[in-house]
Amino acid sequence: MKTEVLQLSKVGKTKKPKRLSPNYHKYEEVRTREYLFQEEVEAILSTTKKSSAHHGHRNYTLILLIYRHGLRLSEAYSLVINDYADMI
């Protein structure tokens, strides 16, 4: 007959619960979708176009480029005019 040995947990070595930040939210609760509707993009573009900001045309073009070509922000950020100098 084989007897089982029961090991007790070490004193003071309890597993602490994972601490969450006060701003913790599940991703699904914060964002219900991963994309913008066409109407939302058009609203952003129209406000950018109407804006009297110094770089309004640049901002409009950049947002349009991001939307039409599906660029990530990091990809759009790394664009340099020399990349397209051959096309001009």
Secondary structure, 3 states (H helix, E strand, C coil): CCCCCCCCCCCCCCCCCCCCCCCCCCHHHHCCCCCCCHHHHHHHHHHHHHCCCCCHHHHHHHHHHHHHHCCCHHHHHCCCHHHHCCCC
